[in-house]
Amino acid sequence: MTPRLLTKYTEEVRPRLNEQFQYKNVMQIPRLVKVVINIGVNEAKLDQKYMDASMNELTIISGQKPVLKRAKKSIAGFKVREGMPVACSVTLRSGKMWEFVDRLFSIALPRIKDFQGVSKKGFDGRGNFNLGLKEQLLFPEIDFDKVIRQRGMNITFVTTAQTDEEAQLLLKELGMPFAR
């Protein structure tokens, strides 16, 4: 079954983007390539259970097993040695990506208290967007009683857009609630 947001993209968003920017070729129309979710786990150097809990929660949120990230070099100020586990991340593509983005836009973001919209400052100049969330409890799949510690996450939307303006319009049309 085709994800709901993918159907919306092909039937509504692509024609609107083509009409707005007058592309010469249909392959120039911006599309979402992948979504990368990253959780930094500072406490993993003290106890492995924090990393296990974070990886479990990320698996539940994304529907895909995350990859453990290790420190590339030692930094004495942060008490980190080379090879220590420091984060976990997952890269979503195709069906799982569209399902996750749909849940993020329609369920998770509206659950933020006093939500005014997502800041437009997260664009990188090449058509990609970074969004930081303060806690994993925004997702209804996470059981509040099983959470050891509230943890933030970074979500990166990678698009084929050439400019931030194109990427912003793409994400807005897909349902990203940007601030006014």
Number of C-alpha atoms within 10 A of each C-alpha: 4 9 15 12 20 20 12 13 19 11 11 13 23 18 14 16 18 16 10 11 11 13 13 9 8 11 9 14 21 23 19 21 15 18 24 17 22 21 24 18 22 16 14 17 15 9 10 12 12 18 23 15 16 25 22 14 22 24 15 15 19 19 15 13 16 21 14 15 17 15 14 13 11 13 11 8 6 8 9 18 16 11 12 15 21 20 21 22 22 21 18 21 15 13 14 17 23 22 19 18 22 19 16 18 15 13 14 17 18 15 14 15 8 7 11 12 14 15 13 14 9 14 19 11 12 16 20 22 21 18 16 14 16 12 13 22 20 17 17 13 11 16 11 12 6 9 15 11 12 11 15 15 19 15 18 19 21 18 22 18 21 15 16 19 13 21 25 19 18 24 21 13 17 19 15 19 18 13 10 8
